[in-house]
């Protein structure tokens, strides 16, 4: 992940415009699939996020590219235990020289094998250790539960999966009211919080939140939620020109632009 936006000199003068807040979230990882309830599938990790409420300047008249990460696919269910698969990782999102990774795909474990290792990325995929000796990878800032119950994927804030519950996400008020995004997907049978809930099939992460998909219970895992880019600025600083998949809203004296897909952002 980049350290922050590349600052532009000018102090908000005629050639620059000030951005008040920025939120960038990568796509959530997919939950793992299951065959007959014996593989203990975990939830996918939430997408990595970047949030700042420290104002920064951009150049007026420049079209800045915006891209939004896809959600990872949930693991499939096949005709036998050996045909199961873990979830895939989500895609990266970016804006103003900031790039964040997608969440890691989820793992499943078995007793005995097969088992599938979680994937690196963002806040990490959910780990699972169905039997204590299983060689299962725990990812990035979060991990699954180390006991017999599968853990959910870590949340965007790096919280670990707790039991089968997806890790906590990130709450911001960038759109004007508090919304929690980037939650980890639940493990099999668990609640998802901001991510998908473990059920049959595994619940999908909510679109445009970067939340992880849930592990399936004797069925396929849920897909991860797509990412999002949200930009907040004082309406008076410039006239918006944007392309692609976006929407605008007004919150008092501020304009909020939400990108749910690729596009460009420009203030004149």
C-alpha positions as CSV (number, residue, x, y, z in Angstrom):
1,X,0.0,0.0,0.0
2,X,1.2,3.5,-0.8
3,X,2.1,5.8,2.1
4,X,-0.4,8.5,1.1
5,X,-1.5,10.8,-1.6
6,X,1.3,12.7,-3.5
7,X,0.9,16.2,-2.1
8,X,0.6,19.1,-4.5
9,X,1.9,22.5,-3.6
10,X,-0.3,25.6,-3.8
11,X,-2.2,25.7,-0.5
12,X,-5.6,25.3,-2.2
13,X,-5.0,28.3,-4.5
14,X,-6.2,28.8,-8.0
15,X,-4.3,25.9,-9.5
16,X,-5.2,23.4,-6.8
17,X,-8.2,22.0,-5.0
18,X,-8.4,20.6,-1.5
19,X,-9.8,17.1,-0.8
20,X,-11.2,16.9,2.7
21,X,-11.4,13.1,3.1
22,X,-10.5,10.0,1.1
23,X,-11.5,6.3,1.6
24,X,-10.1,3.6,-0.6
25,X,-11.0,-0.1,0.0
26,X,-9.9,-3.1,-2.0
27,X,-12.2,-6.0,-3.0
28,X,-13.0,-8.6,-0.3
29,X,-11.7,-12.2,-0.6
30,X,-14.0,-15.1,-1.3
31,X,-15.1,-17.7,1.3
32,X,-14.1,-21.3,1.1
33,X,-16.3,-24.1,-0.2
34,X,-17.3,-27.3,1.6
35,X,-18.6,-30.7,0.6
36,X,-20.2,-32.4,3.6
37,X,-19.5,-30.2,6.6
38,X,-16.2,-31.9,7.3
39,X,-13.8,-29.4,5.8
40,X,-14.5,-26.4,8.2
41,X,-14.3,-23.6,5.6
42,X,-13.3,-20.2,6.7
43,X,-14.4,-16.7,5.6
44,X,-12.5,-14.5,3.2
45,X,-10.5,-11.5,4.4
46,X,-11.7,-8.0,3.9
47,X,-9.9,-5.7,1.4
48,X,-7.1,-3.6,2.6
49,X,-8.2,0.0,3.2
50,X,-6.8,3.5,3.3
51,X,-8.6,6.4,5.0
52,X,-7.6,9.9,5.8
53,X,-9.4,12.9,7.1
54,X,-6.2,15.1,6.7
55,X,-6.9,17.4,3.8
56,X,-4.6,17.3,0.8
57,X,-4.4,19.2,-2.5
58,X,-4.8,17.9,-6.1
59,X,-4.2,19.8,-9.3
60,X,-7.2,21.4,-10.9
61,X,-7.9,20.4,-14.5
62,X,-6.2,17.0,-14.1
63,X,-8.2,13.8,-14.6
64,X,-7.1,11.4,-11.9
65,X,-7.7,7.7,-12.6
66,X,-9.8,5.7,-10.2
67,X,-10.1,2.0,-10.1
68,X,-12.1,-0.3,-7.9
69,X,-11.2,-3.9,-7.0
70,X,-13.4,-6.9,-7.8
71,X,-14.6,-9.3,-5.1
72,X,-12.9,-12.6,-4.9
73,X,-14.8,-15.7,-5.9
74,X,-16.1,-18.1,-3.3
75,X,-14.7,-21.7,-3.3
76,X,-16.7,-24.2,-5.2
77,X,-18.4,-27.4,-4.2
78,X,-17.7,-30.6,-6.2
79,X,-18.5,-34.3,-6.2
80,X,-16.1,-35.3,-3.6
81,X,-14.0,-33.8,-0.7
82,X,-11.0,-33.6,-2.9
83,X,-12.9,-31.3,-5.3
84,X,-13.3,-28.5,-2.8
85,X,-11.5,-25.2,-3.1
86,X,-10.7,-22.2,-1.1
87,X,-11.8,-18.7,-2.1
88,X,-9.7,-16.4,-4.3
89,X,-8.4,-13.0,-3.4
90,X,-10.0,-9.7,-4.2
91,X,-8.7,-7.0,-6.5
92,X,-6.8,-3.8,-5.8
93,X,-8.4,-0.3,-5.6
94,X,-6.7,3.0,-6.1
95,X,-7.0,6.8,-6.3
96,X,-4.6,9.8,-6.1
97,X,-1.5,7.5,-6.1
98,X,-2.9,5.4,-3.3
99,X,-3.2,1.6,-4.0
100,X,-4.6,-0.9,-1.6
101,X,-4.7,-4.7,-2.0
102,X,-7.7,-7.0,-2.1
103,X,-8.5,-9.3,0.8
104,X,-7.1,-12.8,0.9
105,X,-9.1,-15.8,-0.2
106,X,-10.3,-18.1,2.6
107,X,-8.9,-21.5,3.7
108,X,-10.6,-24.7,4.5
109,X,-9.2,-27.5,6.6
110,X,-9.8,-31.2,6.9
111,X,-9.3,-34.0,9.4
112,X,-7.6,-35.7,7.8
113,X,-6.5,-33.8,4.7
114,X,-7.2,-32.3,2.2
115,X,-6.9,-28.7,3.4
116,X,-6.3,-25.5,1.6
117,X,-4.1,-22.7,2.7
118,X,-5.5,-19.1,2.9
119,X,-4.0,-16.5,0.6
120,X,-2.1,-13.4,1.5
121,X,-3.6,-10.0,0.6
122,X,-5.1,-7.0,2.3
123,X,-6.1,-7.9,5.8
124,X,-5.6,-11.6,5.1
125,X,-7.7,-14.6,4.3
126,X,-9.4,-16.5,7.1
127,X,-7.4,-19.4,8.5
128,X,-8.7,-22.6,9.9
129,X,-7.2,-25.4,11.9
130,X,-9.7,-28.2,12.0
131,X,-7.3,-30.5,13.6
132,X,-4.3,-29.2,15.7
133,X,-1.7,-30.7,13.4
134,X,-2.9,-29.2,10.2
135,X,-0.5,-27.1,8.2
136,X,-2.7,-24.1,7.5
137,X,-1.4,-20.6,6.7
138,X,-2.5,-17.6,8.8
139,X,-2.4,-14.4,6.9
140,X,-1.2,-10.8,7.3
141,X,-2.6,-9.0,10.3
142,X,-5.3,-11.5,11.1
143,X,-5.9,-15.2,11.5
144,X,-8.6,-17.6,11.9
145,X,-9.5,-19.4,15.1
146,X,-6.9,-21.9,16.1
147,X,-9.4,-24.4,17.6
148,X,-11.8,-26.8,16.0
149,X,-14.2,-24.1,14.8
150,X,-13.2,-22.2,11.6
151,X,-12.4,-18.5,12.0
152,X,-13.7,-15.7,9.9
153,X,-11.4,-13.6,7.8
154,X,-9.8,-10.6,9.5
155,X,-11.5,-7.2,9.2
156,X,-10.1,-4.2,7.4
157,X,-8.7,-2.9,10.6
158,X,-6.7,-6.1,11.0
159,X,-8.9,-7.6,13.8
160,X,-8.5,-11.3,14.1
161,X,-11.4,-13.7,13.4
162,X,-13.1,-14.5,16.7
163,X,-14.5,-18.0,16.7
164,X,-16.5,-18.2,13.4
165,X,-17.2,-14.5,13.3
166,X,-15.8,-12.3,10.7
167,X,-13.3,-9.7,11.9
168,X,-14.4,-6.1,12.6
169,X,-14.4,-3.6,9.8
170,X,-13.7,0.1,9.6
171,X,-16.4,2.7,10.6
172,X,-16.2,6.2,9.0
173,X,-18.6,9.1,8.5
174,X,-17.2,10.2,5.1
175,X,-20.6,10.1,3.5
176,X,-22.2,12.0,6.4
177,X,-23.3,9.2,8.6
178,X,-21.3,6.3,10.2
179,X,-21.0,3.2,8.0
180,X,-18.9,0.2,8.7
181,X,-17.1,-1.4,5.7
182,X,-14.3,-3.9,5.1
183,X,-15.5,-6.6,7.5
184,X,-14.2,-10.2,7.4
185,X,-16.4,-13.0,6.2
186,X,-17.6,-15.5,8.7
187,X,-16.5,-19.0,9.0
188,X,-19.0,-21.9,8.5
189,X,-22.1,-21.3,10.6
190,X,-20.9,-17.9,12.0
191,X,-22.3,-14.4,11.8
192,X,-20.6,-12.0,9.4
193,X,-20.8,-8.6,11.0
194,X,-19.9,-6.3,8.1
195,X,-18.9,-9.3,6.0
196,X,-20.9,-12.3,4.7
197,X,-22.5,-14.6,7.1
198,X,-21.7,-18.3,7.2
199,X,-24.7,-20.3,5.9
200,X,-25.8,-22.5,3.1
201,X,-24.5,-21.2,0.8
202,X,-22.0,-18.9,2.3
203,X,-23.2,-15.3,2.3
204,X,-21.5,-12.8,0.0
205,X,-19.7,-9.8,1.2
206,X,-21.8,-6.6,0.7
207,X,-21.1,-4.9,-2.6
208,X,-18.9,-1.8,-2.5
209,X,-17.7,-2.4,1.0
210,X,-14.7,-4.7,0.4
211,X,-16.1,-7.2,2.9
212,X,-15.1,-10.9,2.8
213,X,-17.4,-13.7,1.7
214,X,-18.4,-16.4,4.1
215,X,-17.4,-20.0,4.3
216,X,-20.1,-22.3,3.0
217,X,-21.7,-25.0,5.1
218,X,-21.8,-28.2,3.0
219,X,-21.9,-25.9,-0.1
220,X,-20.1,-23.1,-1.9
221,X,-18.4,-20.2,-0.3
222,X,-19.7,-16.6,-0.7
223,X,-18.0,-14.1,-3.1
224,X,-16.2,-11.2,-1.6
225,X,-17.7,-7.7,-1.9
226,X,-16.4,-5.3,-4.5
227,X,-14.3,-2.4,-3.3
228,X,-15.0,1.3,-3.3
229,X,-13.4,4.8,-3.5
230,X,-15.1,7.7,-1.7
231,X,-14.0,11.3,-2.0
232,X,-15.3,14.2,0.1
233,X,-14.5,17.9,-0.6
234,X,-16.0,21.3,0.0
235,X,-18.3,22.0,-2.9
236,X,-16.9,25.5,-3.3
237,X,-13.4,24.3,-4.2
238,X,-14.1,23.4,-7.7
239,X,-16.5,22.1,-10.4
240,X,-16.6,18.3,-10.8
241,X,-15.9,16.4,-14.0
242,X,-16.0,12.6,-13.5
243,X,-16.4,9.6,-15.7
244,X,-17.1,5.9,-15.1
245,X,-19.2,4.3,-12.4
246,X,-19.8,6.9,-9.8
247,X,-22.5,8.8,-7.9
248,X,-22.6,12.1,-6.1
249,X,-24.3,13.4,-3.0
250,X,-24.4,16.6,-0.9
251,X,-23.8,16.6,2.8
252,X,-24.1,20.2,4.0
253,X,-21.4,22.3,2.4
254,X,-19.6,19.1,1.1
255,X,-19.9,17.0,-2.0
256,X,-19.3,13.3,-1.7
257,X,-18.3,11.3,-4.8
258,X,-18.6,7.5,-4.6
259,X,-16.9,5.3,-7.2
260,X,-18.2,1.8,-7.5
261,X,-16.2,1.0,-10.6
262,X,-13.3,2.5,-12.7
263,X,-13.4,6.1,-13.8
264,X,-11.7,9.4,-13.5
265,X,-12.0,12.3,-11.1
266,X,-11.3,16.0,-11.9
267,X,-12.0,19.3,-10.3
268,X,-11.8,22.6,-12.3
